Amino acid sequence: MGTTKDLYAFLDYKAYQLRMLSLIMTTKGGSGHPTSCLSAADLVATLFFHSMHHNPRNFDHPDSDRFILSKGHASPLLYAAWKELGILSMEDILQYRSIHSVLEGHPTWRFRYAEAATGSLGMGLSVGVGMALAAQRDNRNAHMFVLLGDSEIAEGSIWEAAEIAHYYGLHNLVAFLDCNRLGQSTETLHGHHMQRYADKFHAFGWAVETIDGHDVHQIVAASDRARAQEKQPSIILAKTFKGYGIDYVENKEGFHGKVFAADELQKALDALSVRFEKAAHYDGDYVWHSVEFEPEQEKKNDCVGVSLDTISCKKGSMIATRKAYGRALALLGGKCSTIVALDAEVKNSTYAQEFEKKYPDRFFQCFVAEQNMISMGVGFDNRGKIPFISTFGAFFSRAFDQVRMAAIGGARLCLVGSHAGVSIGQDGPSQMGLEDIALMRCLPGSVVLYPSDAVSTFKLVEQMVEYTQGISYLRTTRMDTPVIYDADEDFLIGGCKVLRQSENDVVCVIAAGVTLFQSLDAYEILKEKGIYITVIDLYSIKPLDSKTIRACAKKVSFVLTVEDHYQEGGIGSAICYELAHMNVVIKVLAVKKLPRSGKPGELLAWAGIDAQAIVEQVLAEV
Amino acid sequence: MGTTKDLYAFLDYKAYQLRMLSLIMTTKGGSGHPTSCLSAADLVATLFFHSMHHNPRNFDHPDSDRFILSKGHASPLLYAAWKELGILSMEDILQYRSIHSVLEGHPTWRFRYAEAATGSLGMGLSVGVGMALAAQRDNRNAHMFVLLGDSEIAEGSIWEAAEIAHYYGLHNLVAFLDCNRLGQSTETLHGHHMQRYADKFHAFGWAVETIDGHDVHQIVAASDRARAQEKQPSIILAKTFKGYGIDYVENKEGFHGKVFAADELQKALDALSVRFEKAAHYDGDYVWHSVEFEPEQEKKNDCVGVSLDTISCKKGSMIATRKAYGRALALLGGKCSTIVALDAEVKNSTYAQEFEKKYPDRFFQCFVAEQNMISMGVGFDNRGKIPFISTFGAFFSRAFDQVRMAAIGGARLCLVGSHAGVSIGQDGPSQMGLEDIALMRCLPGSVVLYPSDAVSTFKLVEQMVEYTQGISYLRTTRMDTPVIYDADEDFLIGGCKVLRQSENDVVCVIAAGVTLFQSLDAYEILKEKGIYITVIDLYSIKPLDSKTIRACAKKVSFVLTVEDHYQEGGIGSAICYELAHMNVVIKVLAVKKLPRSGKPGELLAWAGIDAQAIVEQVLAEV
């Protein structure tokens, strides 16, 4: 280990290494943010080689400390640190930002040591909150360290995270603020007025220390004190200088995201070696040791092949799918021990409260702060939990950047949006999820599900647990709908149900949710007139059951889609896209103008997505 | 006017009226949030009948104070106040939440006295910031009053707004926090711990007072002091009780969003008349006077028929459309005096800095806080400005709820998103706008534009100024692209350009932005082989030029769309939808998996949206 004195020289040396590697990487890569690395190098060196109790070869052990790089543009520092830990080679490092490298411009899922994709600012603290909270509930002695930039403090999501961290008493959460004064194009809001930051975090209930972020003695002391906190989360406000170490860029505007050209690199490296002369000639014998963690006992994964009892979904009874979701989630909690539920203070609308009643320790109230809630979910996922995150479908739009980044980070989240469409009625358009399908379909690797009744809700919740490849979204309905399926009916991701079909069908109607029932009503009306239609329950909107849809479409004169969603990006749009290579005529009934308050039935008629509208479309064409 | 003593009795009386009307309205409407109105009735009565210097019949006079209801679920209070001001009738009030009424469950554009659509929480303060800042810059002595709920204080957007209000020294902004302790399903984060709120707003640089929110004496005194502030924005933290005035619901959980049944209404009204006995028998002679404002001189609208000089867009030269946008905006500033520009600390990437250089007084740095920026834009729009709001296309996803609500509020915003698609290269997926078209297309009444060169950028910026019906979005590209159009070419919303067409065309290629140039390259390669294709520049993605697209599509064996956007919700999706009723085969080239860092050209090839991919698709089919 060596003496304490050796430690500081060692950390200075490591910081020097990180600085050099950051310059080399960004010059070689041809782009990047070297000056943003230079300001934080001392912090990162101290974190990785002193503050964190971890083992790079066992980095995700439950007792290991973890590091989240919130200022994702400083990715070279992250990669350099893992190189210094022996995980990456110099060859890896020199591939920074190239198309075949996992060392991307901003961290993504492809670098497995990155806890989250960052690069959209203001999310790392929330990821840390989720991870710290998961560790707390598992009684794990693990600390989460988050490196924040100062520009991102303007993002509201930071303050959502700050408050929730305090609310849950996350003393195992330690944030470092790399306060280098300069943003991308101008000075940050507070520049070097450290007191402004201190006042804010104090007011949000954090333990706060302000230090010189280039003095490893101060960084060590502050992080030791933070690690010893027993009640509050801690933030260390580190006054730093952008470009620190190279005089001609240090603390100067105009050098954000500017790399040193190949022919300037040596000059920059020389400047570093002069500035950090001692570190450049370090010959100390301090040896950093990784922590040897006790091996974990293999735990049985109780989340595979989960089957939920659908006895409460009596065929013919009226149950809103949001209520069915609540019941299913509560049952799921009893079968699958890693399920957690997060809710944005609407648990009595989403029915996530059913889970809370049974498993209060695994239910996390996130209050009306959707952005933090989503990134907290990423943190829970990092620690082996399966987060079910619910709010109104409309309000996922509040956190869509976080959802987008979760997808880029390869996080596995189960999202559930209630109050879909105009059928919610009188509360009006602000509360209606009308673009949620469009948003969720955009995400690479996402699954979008939309059950119509309680049985299919139960079965699709089971499917979400099985889906480990990314984000799954379940859309639920406010109003009661009849249970139409048998209790043992199967529902698979990528499937659909052909509920009505005959040799005489003229039109194939594709619907889901409330409009499925309108379609079934239309079927009856048309049948009276001797006109037959196919009716498909498209409970899996992404992926689609292409084979069935195509086969049904071929048999009729046109396809009619009906949905309680805007016309862009929803069911109709998905079907038009899917059948675009076929000679099939498709008509789309959807919400095509801004809705208003009204009774659910009135609004379905107003939008032209009720049984009558379907009947009229069919009659007009046959 | 009467004596001061009369004032307080009068305000108590008005608060009583507001309470009664809120109960009547919600019972009649069959849904709503009466208990959330009861807590804030004294605040709203005092605001409308004392604090605000306004004239209901001239409410949008530039010198008039304005009111923003951030807690939109308390809409009955808003409508009741305007009823008491003589603008709405009792008949109007009784139509609350019915499909033909403009008095929706949460305020929308349909009630013209609502400054913004609210109901998604945490946005009203930002709207107030925009309005207060616009008034400040116009040297108008107008105050903006915002009523906040306590649940919404958890939303990060509140803290974005709080900081920006302080940054711009908005002493003409006064917020009231209706701190009624209870959220929708549980106690709020801070309950009645008023000091927590006070500490936070203090730390964010606000003047803070804590009062009893049911004592009109205290409300009057505090709002008078707030109105007299000369440096800081003010917040009045009003300790209130949810359901105040009706003992059996007051300060009790379980009554959020619960209306009194028709047969319980009289009991509730009776309870009010007992509790507020004096107010119920008010017979004072206090007379409230509206303010008579000086008539404004009619100003010439200099934003009609604006023409920008395209001399800097030399045909054949290489100019990124983001740079062209900056230049166009700077020119626009000189022609149109109501243009303002907002930027989220990326002005040197979006090139909004070109506007700032020329018109610094009309440029507003919003820092990395996109949510507040969008709602600030709504505020600017409310005061007659035309806000051009720019950031990376990807980062509009951070504020999509605000954009959604702006559309519901009928706001006219000009949004400009740079760094579209994988063609940005090495920075990686977090920085790539790949779902921006999908998001913006969803909005009712939106316009989505995507220029390929500098001339079309200039012309489309002109078109955005002409578009007064809602939100317009312009998508710009990071890399330089050649100027291909003549300086006087016309570009209209809803148009497209057929750049290549012959009698022998086998395929119709539809593209925009960077893929247009890939399509033109493919044209040349195929021409060498004696194969001809139509090439269309779809610069207006919404609305689409259906007529031209359909006519071109009819002449070929298939349509091929090519775009630097995810396959969902973009150009291909729009074309599939548009042509769904025709027997046309469509193939879509788009980004179909999660991208990565790499060189722009490499990534276009990787995604299969470059010239080579187009050539292969055409050759495979002909």
Chai-1 contact restraints between the chains, C-beta under 6 A:
chainA,res_idxA,chainB,res_idxB,connection_type,confidence,min_distance_angstrom,max_distance_angstrom,comment,restraint_id
A,S31,B,Q426,contact,1.0,0.0,6.0,A-B,restraint_1
A,R97,B,Q426,contact,1.0,0.0,6.0,A-B,restraint_2
A,R97,B,S597,contact,1.0,0.0,6.0,A-B,restraint_3
A,I99,B,G598,contact,1.0,0.0,6.0,A-B,restraint_4
A,I99,B,E602,contact,1.0,0.0,6.0,A-B,restraint_5
A,E104,B,G428,contact,1.0,0.0,6.0,A-B,restraint_6
A,E104,B,R596,contact,1.0,0.0,6.0,A-B,restraint_7
A,E104,B,S597,contact,1.0,0.0,6.0,A-B,restraint_8
A,G105,B,Q426,contact,1.0,0.0,6.0,A-B,restraint_9
A,G105,B,D427,contact,1.0,0.0,6.0,A-B,restraint_10
A,G105,B,G428,contact,1.0,0.0,6.0,A-B,restraint_11
A,G105,B,S597,contact,1.0,0.0,6.0,A-B,restraint_12
A,H106,B,G428,contact,1.0,0.0,6.0,A-B,restraint_13
A,H106,B,S430,contact,1.0,0.0,6.0,A-B,restraint_14
A,G119,B,S430,contact,1.0,0.0,6.0,A-B,restraint_15
A,S120,B,S430,contact,1.0,0.0,6.0,A-B,restraint_16
A,L121,B,V368,contact,1.0,0.0,6.0,A-B,restraint_17
A,S151,B,V368,contact,1.0,0.0,6.0,A-B,restraint_18
A,E152,B,V368,contact,1.0,0.0,6.0,A-B,restraint_19
A,A154,B,F367,contact,1.0,0.0,6.0,A-B,restraint_20
A,A154,B,V368,contact,1.0,0.0,6.0,A-B,restraint_21
A,A154,B,A369,contact,1.0,0.0,6.0,A-B,restraint_22
A,E155,B,V368,contact,1.0,0.0,6.0,A-B,restraint_23
A,E155,B,A369,contact,1.0,0.0,6.0,A-B,restraint_24
A,G156,B,G156,contact,1.0,0.0,6.0,A-B,restraint_25
A,G156,B,S157,contact,1.0,0.0,6.0,A-B,restraint_26
A,G156,B,W159,contact,1.0,0.0,6.0,A-B,restraint_27
A,G156,B,E160,contact,1.0,0.0,6.0,A-B,restraint_28
A,G156,B,Q371,contact,1.0,0.0,6.0,A-B,restraint_29
A,S157,B,G156,contact,1.0,0.0,6.0,A-B,restraint_30
A,W159,B,G156,contact,1.0,0.0,6.0,A-B,restraint_31
A,W159,B,W159,contact,1.0,0.0,6.0,A-B,restraint_32
A,E160,B,G156,contact,1.0,0.0,6.0,A-B,restraint_33
A,G183,B,E345,contact,1.0,0.0,6.0,A-B,restraint_34
A,Q184,B,E345,contact,1.0,0.0,6.0,A-B,restraint_35
A,Q184,B,V346,contact,1.0,0.0,6.0,A-B,restraint_36
A,S185,B,E345,contact,1.0,0.0,6.0,A-B,restraint_37
A,S185,B,K347,contact,1.0,0.0,6.0,A-B,restraint_38
A,S185,B,N348,contact,1.0,0.0,6.0,A-B,restraint_39
A,L189,B,F367,contact,1.0,0.0,6.0,A-B,restraint_40
A,D199,B,A203,contact,1.0,0.0,6.0,A-B,restraint_41
A,K200,B,A203,contact,1.0,0.0,6.0,A-B,restraint_42
A,A203,B,D199,contact,1.0,0.0,6.0,A-B,restraint_43
A,A203,B,K200,contact,1.0,0.0,6.0,A-B,restraint_44
A,A203,B,A203,contact,1.0,0.0,6.0,A-B,restraint_45
A,E345,B,G183,contact,1.0,0.0,6.0,A-B,restraint_46
A,E345,B,Q184,contact,1.0,0.0,6.0,A-B,restraint_47
A,E345,B,S185,contact,1.0,0.0,6.0,A-B,restraint_48
A,V346,B,Q184,contact,1.0,0.0,6.0,A-B,restraint_49
A,K347,B,S185,contact,1.0,0.0,6.0,A-B,restraint_50
A,N348,B,S185,contact,1.0,0.0,6.0,A-B,restraint_51
A,F367,B,A154,contact,1.0,0.0,6.0,A-B,restraint_52
A,F367,B,L189,contact,1.0,0.0,6.0,A-B,restraint_53
A,V368,B,L121,contact,1.0,0.0,6.0,A-B,restraint_54
A,V368,B,S151,contact,1.0,0.0,6.0,A-B,restraint_55
A,V368,B,E152,contact,1.0,0.0,6.0,A-B,restraint_56
A,V368,B,A154,contact,1.0,0.0,6.0,A-B,restraint_57
A,V368,B,E155,contact,1.0,0.0,6.0,A-B,restraint_58
A,A369,B,A154,contact,1.0,0.0,6.0,A-B,restraint_59
A,A369,B,E155,contact,1.0,0.0,6.0,A-B,restraint_60
A,Q371,B,G156,contact,1.0,0.0,6.0,A-B,restraint_61
A,S397,B,F400,contact,1.0,0.0,6.0,A-B,restraint_62
A,S397,B,D401,contact,1.0,0.0,6.0,A-B,restraint_63
A,S397,B,R404,contact,1.0,0.0,6.0,A-B,restraint_64
A,R398,B,D401,contact,1.0,0.0,6.0,A-B,restraint_65
A,F400,B,S397,contact,1.0,0.0,6.0,A-B,restraint_66
A,F400,B,F400,contact,1.0,0.0,6.0,A-B,restraint_67
A,D401,B,S397,contact,1.0,0.0,6.0,A-B,restraint_68
A,D401,B,R398,contact,1.0,0.0,6.0,A-B,restraint_69
A,R404,B,S397,contact,1.0,0.0,6.0,A-B,restraint_70
A,I408,B,P429,contact,1.0,0.0,6.0,A-B,restraint_71
A,I408,B,S430,contact,1.0,0.0,6.0,A-B,restraint_72
A,Q426,B,S31,contact,1.0,0.0,6.0,A-B,restraint_73
A,Q426,B,R97,contact,1.0,0.0,6.0,A-B,restraint_74
A,Q426,B,G105,contact,1.0,0.0,6.0,A-B,restraint_75
A,D427,B,G105,contact,1.0,0.0,6.0,A-B,restraint_76
A,G428,B,E104,contact,1.0,0.0,6.0,A-B,restraint_77
A,G428,B,G105,contact,1.0,0.0,6.0,A-B,restraint_78
A,G428,B,H106,contact,1.0,0.0,6.0,A-B,restraint_79
A,P429,B,I408,contact,1.0,0.0,6.0,A-B,restraint_80
A,S430,B,H106,contact,1.0,0.0,6.0,A-B,restraint_81
A,S430,B,G119,contact,1.0,0.0,6.0,A-B,restraint_82
A,S430,B,S120,contact,1.0,0.0,6.0,A-B,restraint_83
A,S430,B,I408,contact,1.0,0.0,6.0,A-B,restraint_84
A,E435,B,C442,contact,1.0,0.0,6.0,A-B,restraint_85
A,A438,B,A438,contact,1.0,0.0,6.0,A-B,restraint_86
A,A438,B,C442,contact,1.0,0.0,6.0,A-B,restraint_87
A,A438,B,G569,contact,1.0,0.0,6.0,A-B,restraint_88
A,R441,B,E568,contact,1.0,0.0,6.0,A-B,restraint_89
A,C442,B,E435,contact,1.0,0.0,6.0,A-B,restraint_90
A,C442,B,A438,contact,1.0,0.0,6.0,A-B,restraint_91
A,C442,B,Y566,contact,1.0,0.0,6.0,A-B,restraint_92
A,C442,B,E568,contact,1.0,0.0,6.0,A-B,restraint_93
A,C442,B,G569,contact,1.0,0.0,6.0,A-B,restraint_94
A,P444,B,K593,contact,1.0,0.0,6.0,A-B,restraint_95
A,P444,B,L594,contact,1.0,0.0,6.0,A-B,restraint_96
A,Y566,B,C442,contact,1.0,0.0,6.0,A-B,restraint_97
A,E568,B,R441,contact,1.0,0.0,6.0,A-B,restraint_98
A,E568,B,C442,contact,1.0,0.0,6.0,A-B,restraint_99
A,G569,B,A438,contact,1.0,0.0,6.0,A-B,restraint_100
A,G569,B,C442,contact,1.0,0.0,6.0,A-B,restraint_101
A,G569,B,G569,contact,1.0,0.0,6.0,A-B,restraint_102
A,S573,B,S573,contact,1.0,0.0,6.0,A-B,restraint_103
A,S573,B,Y577,contact,1.0,0.0,6.0,A-B,restraint_104
A,C576,B,C576,contact,1.0,0.0,6.0,A-B,restraint_105
A,C576,B,Y577,contact,1.0,0.0,6.0,A-B,restraint_106
A,C576,B,A580,contact,1.0,0.0,6.0,A-B,restraint_107
A,Y577,B,S573,contact,1.0,0.0,6.0,A-B,restraint_108
A,Y577,B,C576,contact,1.0,0.0,6.0,A-B,restraint_109
A,A580,B,C576,contact,1.0,0.0,6.0,A-B,restraint_110
A,A580,B,I586,contact,1.0,0.0,6.0,A-B,restraint_111
A,H581,B,V585,contact,1.0,0.0,6.0,A-B,restraint_112
A,N583,B,N583,contact,1.0,0.0,6.0,A-B,restraint_113
A,V585,B,H581,contact,1.0,0.0,6.0,A-B,restraint_114
A,I586,B,A580,contact,1.0,0.0,6.0,A-B,restraint_115
A,K593,B,P444,contact,1.0,0.0,6.0,A-B,restraint_116
A,L594,B,P444,contact,1.0,0.0,6.0,A-B,restraint_117
A,R596,B,E104,contact,1.0,0.0,6.0,A-B,restraint_118
A,S597,B,R97,contact,1.0,0.0,6.0,A-B,restraint_119
A,S597,B,E104,contact,1.0,0.0,6.0,A-B,restraint_120
A,S597,B,G105,contact,1.0,0.0,6.0,A-B,restraint_121
A,G598,B,I99,contact,1.0,0.0,6.0,A-B,restraint_122
A,E602,B,I99,contact,1.0,0.0,6.0,A-B,restraint_123
